[in-house]
Amino acid sequence: MRQNEGNSDIRERLAAAGLPIWRLAKAAGIASTTCTLWLREDLPKMDPRRVQLLAALQELEQQERTGQDGTAKDGNANDHGDS
């Protein structure tokens, strides 16, 4: 990672989930160029931009874990009491 990259925790979570920055930007409702610019500077913990990015990232991570159709990645449906 380059020395001056801010928000390394967000970048690391994106990498771990295999998500590109443009998907984070789309989920956050901002342009990918805006997202890249926001990630360049180290945003304070309670900065509204950081909060917006973290909320979008959490949503994307949840989608990756469950699949966008609500099923688990292994193909099993979420527990709906069918057993």
Legacy VTK file of the C-alpha trace (Angstrom):
# vtk DataFile Version 3.0
C-alpha trace
ASCII
DATASET POLYDATA
POINTS 83 float
0.000 0.000 0.000
1.302 3.475 -0.763
2.591 5.452 2.177
0.072 8.316 2.143
-3.120 6.400 1.491
-5.699 7.421 4.041
-8.538 5.308 5.365
-6.517 2.126 5.164
-9.164 0.274 7.188
-11.787 0.947 4.518
-9.358 0.018 1.744
-8.403 -3.206 3.535
-12.056 -4.184 4.005
-12.718 -3.522 0.313
-9.764 -5.704 -0.658
-10.763 -8.485 1.740
-14.261 -8.556 0.265
-12.933 -8.339 -3.297
-14.892 -5.141 -3.905
-13.713 -2.380 -6.246
-13.969 1.266 -5.200
-16.625 1.951 -7.836
-19.017 -0.475 -6.109
-18.495 1.325 -2.803
-19.136 4.635 -4.558
-22.317 3.336 -6.180
-23.611 1.980 -2.861
-22.801 5.314 -1.184
-24.588 7.258 -3.927
-21.516 9.171 -5.045
-19.304 9.248 -8.136
-16.340 6.884 -8.156
-14.007 9.858 -8.572
-15.511 11.453 -5.454
-15.053 8.214 -3.529
-11.409 8.011 -4.603
-10.819 11.601 -3.509
-12.488 11.004 -0.141
-10.342 7.918 0.436
-7.122 9.829 -0.289
-7.326 11.903 2.877
-7.539 10.412 6.330
-11.124 11.183 7.315
-11.827 11.717 11.027
-13.826 8.959 12.707
-17.098 10.905 12.828
-16.729 12.733 9.506
-20.069 12.429 7.647
-18.263 11.262 4.499
-16.541 8.448 6.416
-19.807 7.457 8.081
-21.483 7.362 4.644
-18.725 5.177 3.197
-18.713 2.798 6.162
-22.495 2.371 6.001
-22.296 1.589 2.283
-19.386 -0.800 2.862
-21.279 -2.634 5.580
-24.242 -3.024 3.218
-21.987 -4.382 0.458
-20.286 -6.812 2.825
-23.695 -8.079 3.940
-24.745 -8.538 0.305
-21.533 -10.453 -0.395
-22.126 -12.754 2.597
-25.754 -13.515 1.806
-25.910 -13.017 -1.934
-28.089 -10.304 -3.420
-31.119 -12.601 -3.607
-31.116 -13.261 0.147
-29.560 -16.715 -0.050
-26.322 -17.662 1.624
-23.267 -17.928 -0.629
-23.327 -21.734 -0.280
-26.736 -21.755 -1.955
-28.739 -22.515 1.169
-31.685 -20.249 1.849
-31.600 -18.101 4.955
-33.360 -19.667 7.908
-37.053 -19.040 7.441
-38.184 -21.760 9.834
-38.643 -24.356 7.087
-36.795 -27.157 8.893
LINES 1 84
83 0 1 2 3 4 5 6 7 8 9 10 11 12 13 14 15 16 17 18 19 20 21 22 23 24 25 26 27 28 29 30 31 32 33 34 35 36 37 38 39 40 41 42 43 44 45 46 47 48 49 50 51 52 53 54 55 56 57 58 59 60 61 62 63 64 65 66 67 68 69 70 71 72 73 74 75 76 77 78 79 80 81 82
